[in-house]
Every structure is written in structure tokens, then in C-alpha cells.
């Protein structure tokens, strides 16, 4: 048997671990399972969570704003790149308005 997969761990920080073979039956290769025991993870995050509120109301508002858009600025040019850029700008403006970023 040869191993072609690698696990890189700091054995001094993770002293309690096991590596087990897991027969898959799919080919002549077995899977390997690394089990780290007694891991202590910090719950504190140094980065703020940034998200957009999406719910029935904001989705309906977004659809309504898109439906009221004339899209005249999108089809005002023969250049495909310019058309897409205009579309994306309009779309993202409506998206940012309907789903504002919150921390």
C-alpha cells in the first residue's frame, strides 16, 4: 500500500489525533480520515460579520425596483462590453438599495 495523500498538522498543538483508512469500494484507493480530538477553538472573531438582509419584503422590493427600471441606458450602445457594464451597474445599484450591507 502506498499513500499519495498528505495531512500536515502541528503535532505539538494537536497531540491527540488518529488517521484511519476508509474503504470506499469505488476503486483500488481507500479514503483516509483524520480525526482531531479535544480541539479548542476560539469563539471570538476578529473580523466583523458582514451580510445583506434578504427576506420576503426585501426580495419583493428588489423585484419591484427592477421592474420599474427603463433599461434604456443598457441598450444605448452597440458595444457588448459597454452594454454589460451598463446592465451590471444598474443591477448592482438596485441590489445595494434593496439589500443594504449590515454588520
N, C-alpha and C positions, 0 to 999 in steps of 0.2 A: 504494500500500500504506500502511496506517496501523497503528500499534502501539497496542494497548489494554492490553497487559501492561506491568508495570513491574518492573525489577530495581533495587534500592537496595543499593549496595555502597560501601565506602570505597575509592576508587581509590588512595589513598596506602598503604593496608595490603595491597591486592590489585592490584598493578600488572599482573600477568600474567593476563589473562582474555580470553575470546572469547565472543561471543554469536552463535549460528548459528540459522538457520531450519531447521526440520524439517518438511517436508511430510507431513501425516498422511493426506491423501486422503479424510478424513471429511467435510470441509466446505470452505468457501472460506477458512477460517482455518488458518494454519500454527502449529505449536508453536515455541517459542523455547527454546533450550538454552543455559544459562550454564555455561561451563567455567572453573573457577578452577584455575590451575596453581600448583604449588610452594607449597601451603598447609602451614604449620607449625602443628600443633595440639599442645597440651599434653596429656600423658597423665595428669597428676595431676588428681585430682578433689578439690575442696574439700568435697564432700558425701559422707558415708558411704553405701555401697550397703546398702539395707535390703530384705530379701526373706523369704519364707517357704519353708522346705524342703518340697517336695512330691515324694514318691516312692511306690512301691507300698505300703510299710509305713504311711506317714502317711495315705495315702488310705484304706487299709483300716481304720485306726484311726478315722478320721473317720466313715466309714460305720457302723462298729460303734457308736460313741457316739451317732450319730443314731438308730440302730435301738433302742437302749436307752432313749431319751428317751420319757417318757409323753405329752408334749404336752398334758397336762391344763390347764396354765396358758394355753395358746393359745386354747382354745375355752371359756373360762370367762366370756365376756362377749358381748353382742350388738353391741357397737360394732366395726365393721370396722377402724377405726384402732387400737384397743386390741388386737384380735386380731393384726393385722400387727406391731405393736410387740412384742408378746409372742413371736411367732414369730421375728422378727428378733433379738431379744435372745438367745433360746435358741440359734439357729443360729450367731450370731457367737461366743457363748461356746464352743460346741463347736469351731468353726473355729479360734479363738485357742488352744485347748488342743491340738488336733491339729497345727496348723501354726504353731508359735511364731515370732515375728519374730526374725530374726538379722541382725546387721550384718556 
